[in-house]
Structure formats: structure tokens, C-alpha cells
């Protein structure tokens, strides 16, 4: 538990830094380039990320299991086998990435259904292999409990590179119109170099490694359930953007994308524990310690929902002021923002449950995920069509997509938690009534903050909501076993088992 707390604490701090680094990209992108341009970028980004996850072959979680299976000793030979296993995954991922890139070059309408902002946008396709390889390298580091590299790559280098480049390129003649796409591409490759530097320092270079086509083929087939789980889990957060792109204007997508990016902080909090949770779970599975796994799921699940709820309140209550940062045209997405923040809170149980189900019930987990994303797609299209039929504006269509996501994620949490409870034969729920006691006074403080001028609402209202919520949840919800998350001296005497 101390290992989970340390990894989650490090990664959570990293994603706060990531949010701060990403805000300039949003502000500059919407203010200098425009809502429509950001909408086109959003649709392309969705396709790039989903295809990159396919090309990563589920190694974000599968690599931990493959490394654990070969971890019978810690000698030089075991170290050599581990680095070779990582290179097997890198080669397979690169090969598939090149095929995917070739298909997109032939059929660019897949990634740019509403056209491009400039000829530079086509270079976004080159981000797919870099994104996939970075996922694998970071998974290898996470197996060694090195979460700091993930923080450096994803929370420092990537967002800050993107924010700096999008600003600088706007003023470069001949390149300015493609600044959004080129900034994104530069950030992805900067993150790859950061991850690679740490990987080679930790694992070294491969020795005696050579491509094994037959093994790589078997490995890729074995990874299909993990690929499906990764793609569908992430796809539920991106399908709404893609469907909006097919059903509405680029302007609507741009407004919705701003809300999605604001929601990225509570959304990423759940994945703060994912890199460290996977190796801990696989090692407990190896010795059959199901009780420990159930305890870890309950504990991490509560940490996630407690942190997410506080941030969701702080961003949703002053929602109009938050959305106004992107310009007056963005304020119409406030309703979508509130629904998206609620969706991330209810999704926390599904995410933690899936981190175990992908190892002990891969096919059933995949079947549930397929059903959930199908439900989301049907609801999204239905609610968008209903808003159009009733003559509602584009803001209501965006809210419909957000509502569909909320319903789908809530259903997923319920089903996956019940399945995991049955398989582990132990309770796994992350719900505690302290969440209600902490939310009530935070809502009152937030309402009072909305009476202030907009700048004061952001500068003083958000911190006041967080402090109020945090104080109550600390006093009424966090026991000694929970407070280990905030303690650097987390490991008890004589207890060194994660």
C-alpha cells in the first residue's frame, strides 16, 4: 500500500503540473488560432491517440505481466531477458505503427473529416509511432516503480513543449497556420526522448536480442484483449468528440474540446495510480493473494474518487468563469463541462476494477467494455439527434454527448465492480458517506463564490472550494490507512510488501 501511495502521490502531483503546463496551449490555441481550428485539431488528436493505443499492443499493462512472468531471479541473465522483452514489444509496436501511418496517408479523411487547417496538419500522423513507443517505455519504467519518468515525460516535457511551441510558431511566417499540429508533434517526440533516456539508463542496451517474427506474432495475438480494453477505456473518453465531429460543426467540437481538456485533470487522477497499480497487482496475482488485491482496489478507489470529487466541484461550480478563459464563444459549453466532470467521478470504480479484470477476466471485461462503448455511441447519436429535432442550439448537442458519456461510465462502474466482487469474493466498493459530508459545505462556499466578479471567482473561489472540501474529507473521511497517501514515511516498520 505504501508503494501505491508513493507512486500515486508522485503521479498526481505530476498531473497538476501537467494541467498548468497545458493551460497556455489551450489559451493560446483558442485565442490566437480560433475555435474552429482547435475543433479540427481535436478530431485529428482523437484518431491519433486511439490508433496509437492500438499500436502500443496493450503493453501499458501487458508488459508488467510479461516481465513478472520472467522474474524468477534478479541476476544478470534475468536483467538481460527483461530488456529483450521490452525490445520485442517496441519492435512489434513500431511495425504496426508504420502500417497504420501508411493507411492514414492514403485515406486522410479518416483523421481529417472536416478538412485541415494547413498542409502541416498531415504531419500529425507521424505522432502515432512516437506515442505508442513512449507508452511502452513508460510501462517498463513503471515496472521498476519509477513513476518520476512518467511525470517528467507526460507532465513536464510534453505539455510545456506544446505550449511553448504553439506560441512561438504562430509568429513564424509560412509555419504559423500549422502551429497547433507542429506543436503537438514536437511535444510527442520530446516525451519519447525523455522516456528513452530514462529507459536506457535503467535497463541498458539489449544483449543478444534479435527479431523473432513468430514470437512477436503470438505476443500480438495474446495482447488483443488488453488492446481492446485500453482502446475502449480511452475510446469512451474520445468517442463523443469523434461523433460530434461527424454530426456537428468544427466550432461545436472546439467548444466541447475545451471542456474536455479542463476535465483532463480529474480524469488523469485515476490513471495516476495505474502505472504503479499494474505491477503490484500482477505480483499479488502470482502468489494468489486475492484479499490483498481487493484491499488495494478499495483503497485506491477511494483515493481516486475523493480527489476527483473535490476537483470536479472546484471546476464545475464556477464553470462559466472557467470556460470563459477560452473566450466568450466557449461559455456555451458550461453545461457539458459540469456533466463531463460528474462522469469522471462516477467512472472511478470502473477504472480501478478494470485494472484487475484485465488480468483475471480478460474476455469478460472486454465484452463488457464493448457493450458499454456501444451503449455510449447509441446514446450520443440519439441525444444529438434529439437536440437537433427539438431545434436546440449546438451547446445542447454538446451537452447531449456529455450526458451519454455520464450514463455509459456509470453503467460500466456498476457492472465491473459487481463482477470483480464476485471473482475476488471480497467487497471492492470505493463509496463512503464522507464524500457527501464534504461535498455539502463545498457547494455552499462555491455558490457564494459565484457572486464575486469573474476574476475573483477563479482566483479565490476555486481555492476556497478545495480547502473546504479537503478539510471535511480529511476529518470525516480519511483514516490512518488513507492518510498514507500524503505521508512520505508511508512504509510501516517491518512491512515492505506492496
SULZI-V576618 format. One record per residue. N is the residue number from 1. RES is the residue in one letter. SS is DSSP state (a for helix, b for strand, c for the rest). PHI is phi as a letter, one per 40 degrees, with the letter a starting at -180 (999 if undefined). D_CENTER is the distance of its C-alpha to the mean C-alpha in whole Angstrom. Layout:
n: [N;N]
res: [RES;RES]
ss: [SS;SS]
phi: [PHI;PHI]
d_center: [D_CENTER;D_CENTER]
This chain:
n: [1;2;3;4;5;6;7;8;9;10;11;12;13;14;15;16;17;18;19;20;21;22;23;24;25;26;27;28;29;30;31;32;33;34;35;36;37;38;39;40;41;42;43;44;45;46;47;48;49;50;51;52;53;54;55;56;57;58;59;60;61;62;63;64;65;66;67;68;69;70;71;72;73;74;75;76;77;78;79;80;81;82;83;84;85;86;87;88;89;90;91;92;93;94;95;96;97;98;99;100;101;102;103;104;105;106;107;108;109;110;111;112;113;114;115;116;117;118;119;120;121;122;123;124;125;126;127;128;129;130;131;132;133;134;135;136;137;138;139;140;141;142;143;144;145;146;147;148;149;150;151;152;153;154;155;156;157;158;159;160;161;162;163;164;165;166;167;168;169;170;171;172;173;174;175;176;177;178;179;180;181;182;183;184;185;186;187;188;189;190;191;192;193;194;195;196;197;198;199;200;201;202;203;204;205;206;207;208;209;210;211;212;213;214;215;216;217;218;219;220;221;222;223;224;225;226;227;228;229;230;231;232;233;234;235;236;237;238;239;240;241;242;243;244;245;246;247;248;249;250;251;252;253;254;255;256;257;258;259;260;261;262;263;264;265;266;267;268;269;270;271;272;273;274;275;276;277;278;279;280;281;282;283;284;285;286;287;288;289;290;291;292;293;294;295;296;297;298;299;300;301;302;303;304;305;306;307;308;309;310;311;312;313;314;315;316;317;318;319;320;321;322;323;324;325;326;327;328;329;330;331;332;333;334;335;336;337;338;339;340;341;342;343;344;345;346;347;348;349;350;351;352;353;354;355;356;357;358;359;360;361;362;363;364;365;366;367;368;369;370;371;372;373;374;375;376;377;378;379;380;381;382;383;384;385;386;387;388;389;390;391;392;393;394;395;396;397;398;399;400;401;402;403;404;405;406;407;408;409;410;411;412;413;414;415;416;417;418;419;420;421;422;423;424;425;426;427;428;429;430;431;432;433;434;435;436;437;438;439;440;441;442;443;444;445;446;447;448;449;450;451;452;453;454;455;456;457;458;459;460;461;462;463;464;465;466;467;468;469;470;471;472;473;474;475;476;477;478;479;480;481;482;483;484;485;486;487;488;489;490;491;492;493;494;495;496;497;498]
res: [X;X;X;X;X;X;X;X;X;X;X;X;X;X;X;X;X;X;X;X;X;X;X;X;X;X;X;X;X;X;X;X;X;X;X;X;X;X;X;X;X;X;X;X;X;X;X;X;X;X;X;X;X;X;X;X;X;X;X;X;X;X;X;X;X;X;X;X;X;X;X;X;X;X;X;X;X;X;X;X;X;X;X;X;X;X;X;X;X;X;X;X;X;X;X;X;X;X;X;X;X;X;X;X;X;X;X;X;X;X;X;X;X;X;X;X;X;X;X;X;X;X;X;X;X;X;X;X;X;X;X;X;X;X;X;X;X;X;X;X;X;X;X;X;X;X;X;X;X;X;X;X;X;X;X;X;X;X;X;X;X;X;X;X;X;X;X;X;X;X;X;X;X;X;X;X;X;X;X;X;X;X;X;X;X;X;X;X;X;X;X;X;X;X;X;X;X;X;X;X;X;X;X;X;X;X;X;X;X;X;X;X;X;X;X;X;X;X;X;X;X;X;X;X;X;X;X;X;X;X;X;X;X;X;X;X;X;X;X;X;X;X;X;X;X;X;X;X;X;X;X;X;X;X;X;X;X;X;X;X;X;X;X;X;X;X;X;X;X;X;X;X;X;X;X;X;X;X;X;X;X;X;X;X;X;X;X;X;X;X;X;X;X;X;X;X;X;X;X;X;X;X;X;X;X;X;X;X;X;X;X;X;X;X;X;X;X;X;X;X;X;X;X;X;X;X;X;X;X;X;X;X;X;X;X;X;X;X;X;X;X;X;X;X;X;X;X;X;X;X;X;X;X;X;X;X;X;X;X;X;X;X;X;X;X;X;X;X;X;X;X;X;X;X;X;X;X;X;X;X;X;X;X;X;X;X;X;X;X;X;X;X;X;X;X;X;X;X;X;X;X;X;X;X;X;X;X;X;X;X;X;X;X;X;X;X;X;X;X;X;X;X;X;X;X;X;X;X;X;X;X;X;X;X;X;X;X;X;X;X;X;X;X;X;X;X;X;X;X;X;X;X;X;X;X;X;X;X;X;X;X;X;X;X;X;X;X;X;X;X;X;X;X;X;X;X;X;X;X;X;X;X;X;X;X;X;X;X;X;X;X;X;X;X;X;X;X;X]
ss: [c;a;a;a;a;a;a;a;a;a;a;a;a;a;a;a;a;a;a;a;a;a;a;a;a;a;a;a;a;a;a;a;a;c;a;a;a;a;a;a;a;a;a;a;a;a;a;a;a;a;a;a;a;a;a;c;c;c;a;a;a;a;a;a;a;a;a;a;a;c;c;c;c;c;c;a;a;a;a;a;a;a;a;a;a;a;a;a;a;a;a;a;a;a;a;a;a;a;a;a;a;a;a;a;a;a;c;a;a;a;c;c;c;c;c;c;c;c;a;a;a;a;a;a;a;a;a;a;a;a;a;a;a;a;a;a;a;a;a;a;a;a;a;c;c;c;c;a;a;a;a;a;a;a;a;a;a;a;a;a;a;a;a;a;a;a;a;a;a;a;c;c;c;c;c;a;a;a;a;a;a;a;a;a;a;a;a;a;a;a;a;a;a;a;a;a;a;a;a;a;a;a;a;c;c;c;c;c;c;c;c;c;a;a;a;a;a;a;a;a;a;a;c;a;a;a;a;a;a;a;a;a;a;a;a;a;a;a;a;a;a;a;a;a;a;a;a;c;c;a;a;a;a;a;a;a;a;a;a;a;a;a;c;a;a;a;a;a;a;a;a;a;c;a;a;a;a;a;a;a;a;a;a;a;a;a;c;c;c;a;a;a;a;a;a;a;a;a;a;a;a;a;a;a;a;a;a;a;a;a;a;a;a;a;a;a;c;c;a;a;a;a;a;a;a;a;c;a;a;a;a;a;a;a;a;a;a;a;a;a;a;a;a;a;a;a;c;a;a;a;a;a;a;a;a;a;a;a;a;a;c;a;a;a;a;a;a;a;a;a;a;a;a;a;a;a;a;a;a;a;a;a;a;a;a;a;a;a;a;c;c;c;c;a;a;a;a;a;a;a;a;a;a;a;a;a;a;a;a;a;a;a;a;a;a;a;a;a;a;a;a;a;a;a;c;c;c;c;c;c;c;c;c;a;a;a;a;a;a;a;a;a;a;a;a;a;a;a;a;c;c;c;c;a;a;a;a;a;a;a;a;a;a;a;a;a;a;a;a;a;a;a;a;a;a;a;c;c;c;c;c;c;a;a;a;a;c;c;c;c;c;c;c;c;c;c;c;c]
phi: [999;c;c;c;c;c;c;c;c;c;c;c;d;c;c;c;c;c;c;c;c;c;d;c;c;c;c;c;d;c;c;c;c;h;c;c;c;c;c;c;c;c;c;c;c;d;c;c;c;c;c;c;c;c;c;c;f;g;c;d;b;c;c;c;c;c;c;c;c;b;b;c;a;b;c;d;c;c;c;c;c;c;c;c;c;c;c;c;c;c;c;c;c;c;c;c;c;c;c;c;c;c;c;c;c;c;b;c;c;c;c;b;c;b;g;b;c;a;c;c;c;c;c;c;d;c;c;c;c;c;c;c;c;c;d;c;c;c;c;c;c;c;c;c;g;c;c;c;c;c;c;c;c;c;b;b;c;c;c;c;c;c;c;c;c;c;c;c;c;d;c;c;d;g;b;d;c;b;d;c;c;c;c;c;c;c;c;c;c;c;c;c;c;c;c;c;d;c;c;c;c;c;c;g;c;c;b;g;c;a;c;b;d;c;c;c;c;c;c;c;c;c;c;d;c;c;d;d;c;c;c;c;d;c;c;c;c;b;d;c;c;c;c;c;c;c;b;b;c;c;c;c;c;c;c;c;c;c;c;c;c;c;c;c;c;c;c;c;d;c;c;c;c;c;c;c;c;d;c;c;c;c;c;c;c;c;b;g;c;c;c;c;c;c;c;c;c;c;c;c;c;c;d;c;c;c;c;c;c;c;c;c;c;c;c;c;c;c;d;c;c;c;c;c;c;c;h;d;c;c;d;c;c;c;c;c;d;c;c;c;c;c;c;c;c;c;c;d;c;c;c;c;c;c;c;c;c;c;b;b;a;d;c;c;c;c;c;c;c;c;c;c;c;c;c;c;c;c;c;c;c;c;c;c;c;c;c;c;c;c;g;c;c;c;c;c;c;c;c;c;c;c;c;c;c;d;c;c;c;c;c;c;d;c;c;c;c;c;c;c;d;c;c;c;f;a;c;b;c;b;c;a;c;d;c;c;c;c;c;d;c;c;c;c;c;c;c;c;c;c;c;c;d;d;c;c;d;c;c;b;c;c;c;c;c;c;c;c;c;c;c;c;c;c;c;b;b;c;c;d;c;c;c;c;c;b;b;c;c;c;c;c;c;g;b;b;c;c]
d_center: [22;23;21;18;19;19;16;14;16;16;12;12;15;13;10;13;15;12;12;16;16;14;17;19;18;17;21;23;21;22;25;27;25;25;23;24;23;20;20;21;18;15;17;17;14;12;15;14;11;12;15;13;12;15;17;15;17;14;15;12;14;17;18;19;21;23;23;24;27;29;29;32;33;32;35;35;35;32;30;31;30;27;26;28;25;22;25;25;21;21;24;23;20;22;25;22;21;24;25;22;23;26;26;24;27;29;27;26;26;23;20;23;24;25;27;26;26;28;29;26;24;24;23;20;20;21;17;16;18;17;13;14;17;14;12;15;17;14;14;18;18;16;19;21;19;18;15;17;16;13;13;16;14;11;12;15;17;14;14;18;19;17;19;22;23;22;25;27;27;28;31;32;35;34;30;29;28;26;24;21;20;22;20;17;18;20;17;15;18;19;16;17;20;19;17;21;23;22;22;25;26;25;26;29;30;30;34;36;33;33;31;32;32;32;30;27;28;28;25;23;25;24;20;20;19;16;15;16;13;10;11;12;9;7;10;11;9;10;14;15;15;17;19;20;21;23;25;25;25;23;24;22;19;19;20;17;15;16;15;11;11;13;10;7;9;9;6;5;8;8;6;9;11;10;11;15;15;15;18;20;20;21;24;25;25;27;30;29;28;27;28;25;22;23;23;20;18;20;20;16;16;18;16;13;15;17;15;13;16;18;16;16;19;20;18;19;23;24;21;24;25;21;21;24;23;22;26;28;27;23;24;25;21;21;22;19;17;18;17;14;14;16;14;11;13;15;12;12;15;13;10;13;16;14;13;17;18;17;20;22;22;20;22;22;19;18;21;20;16;19;21;18;16;20;21;18;19;23;22;21;24;26;25;25;28;30;29;31;33;34;34;31;30;26;25;25;24;21;21;22;19;17;19;19;15;16;19;17;14;17;19;17;16;20;21;19;20;23;23;22;25;27;26;26;29;28;26;22;22;20;22;24;27;26;23;26;28;26;24;28;29;26;27;30;29;27;30;32;30;30;33;33;33;29;29;30;28;25;27;28;27;23;24;27;24;22;25;27;24;23;27;28;25;26;29;29;26;25;28;29;26;23;24;24;20;22;25;25;28;26;28;31;34;35;31;29;28;24]
